[in-house]
Amino acid sequence: AQKITQTQPGMFVQEKEAVTLDCTYDTSDQSYGLFWYKQPSSGEMIFLIYQGSYDEQNATEGRYSLNFQKARKSANLVISASQLGDSAMYFCAMRKNPGNEKLTFGTGTRLTIIP
Amino acid sequence: GAGVSQSPRYKVAKRGQDVALRCDPISGHVSLFWYQQALGQGPEFLTYFQNEAQLDKSGLPSDRFFAERPEGSVSTLKIQRTQQEDSAVYLCASSLETSRSEAFFGQGTRLTVV
């Protein structure tokens, strides 16, 4: 069974500052993928970034980077230079690889950017 | 279409009523997933289709829940004899069939059972 833990229910960050959203996971699978999704108030889940368990480098996508520490089973999301539009719920998720398996989500972190 | 489309966006049902929720995935996406998201929680897996085959329905909470994807594209999630605990947002997602492909989500259907 897979489990995702997000321990920060809410965070407030000043605009233009960097923010780290925590995610730890538990799985017995050797090959897996880790995802971060953003959910604004409109409800749609927006894909941000992906990290494979065998990827040697941390994933980066624009202002988003994933701090992957496999031994600690953590996959924290770092958002640089935060913007007002970053205010949303953020979910960490994982799935078994290969193939197309279901995602297991954490409970999310509500990020609020303060102007 | 450009993205995953779900309809209706909002549905209010009286307890005991049957409802049908529709998902139109991204064209060419083989995999289709349904998730249930209760207020303040992360999405929980319900069921998974690969083309028209329902490969995993382990997350369906009861036999009142039924999903189909008869032609491998549009999918319908049906809930019979709705109960208050069925109130949630129902999210549909589709993806290509590769291990590195992300799932693209629709905006969801918010179901309220009164």
Interface residues (C-beta under 8 A of the other chain):
Chain A: I4 G33 F35 Y37 S42 G43 E44 M45 I46 F47 Y50 G52 F91 A93 N97 P98 G99 N100 K102 L103 T104 F105 G106 T107 G108
Chain B: V30 S31 F33 Y35 G40 Q41 G42 P43 E44 F45 Y48 Q50 D56 G59 V89 L91 A93 S95 L96 E97 T98 S99 R100 S101 E102 A103 F104 F105 G106 Q107 G108 R110
